[in-house]
């Protein structure tokens, strides 16, 4: 039998089984075939239901908990902001605003979360921590989800990873400001020492100038002042005050306090503020909850009702195919016997 004859034979077999004399698909005949073999179809459905039940029993469950976070509130950064006020007391224009501090903290928190999510995905047994903006194109708020085998585990893990990242960010900021405080302390101490040295040099220079003028006055036998009225005296004309006045001025200058300006006392005040500052980052947070990690009530998979429904449908389809195929084989055998 050549190929054309075989194709024609197959088509004839299909027509004999499913079509009537008018070459129309005989639906009633097909339905009757299925009805007459309903036990086979029901048995197939039961088999698929048993397989689906076994799958539901052994398959790992997946539950997803979600939390939504946003920038920390002003109160959550207040202590840190107060420490920055002290640190930047001499240059307040360089201090970041509260809004900028909130943004910086949350930006660091977000970046760390995304990095952690990628790291967990690359584990030998990947963990599903997903981070995504609630509104596309906006940096906040962020949705954070974790998938685990139980609802409580998923909720606990979301809270754990958020706390882990927040603690790292807070500790980094705490260490950073402590380091900056130490640098500022050294800077202020060096500034005070420099200003004291300058003041001492000024005082020494003034005494040397008065001593030089006293020598000139003594060599010129000028004992009393030669000035008839108050007027400005340069260093070269101080001897005109006379040796008596110059000796008194030298004695007074030696015991007079150092000539320190307002910047010295401002530096001293800033140093005292930093020394007295107790850095507290206990209430510092890099985020705030809009929605706490929830306890899921519906699992992601396996879906019990959907799985059973698909098992029934698939079992029915497979059973019907088996019945119709068996009937086709029966027709083919009858035709063979009649030839």
Secondary structure, 3 states (H helix, E strand, C coil): CCHHHHHHHHHHHHHHHHECCCCCECHHHHHHHHHHCHHHHHHHHHHHHHHHHHHHHHCCCEEEEEEEEECCCCHHHHHHHHHHHHHCCCCHHHCCCHHHHHHHHHHHHHHHHHHHHHHHHCCCCCCEEEEEECCCCCCCCEEEEEEECCHHHHHHHHHHHHHHHHHHHHHHHHHHHHHHHHHHHHHHHHHHHHHHHHHHHHHHHHHHHHHHHHHHHHHCCCCCCCCCCCCCCCHHHHHHHCHHHHHHHHHHHHHCCCCCCHHHHHHHHHHHHHHHCCCCCCCCCCCEEEECCCCCCCCCECCHHHHHHHHHHHHHHHHHHHHHHHHHHHHHHHHHHHC
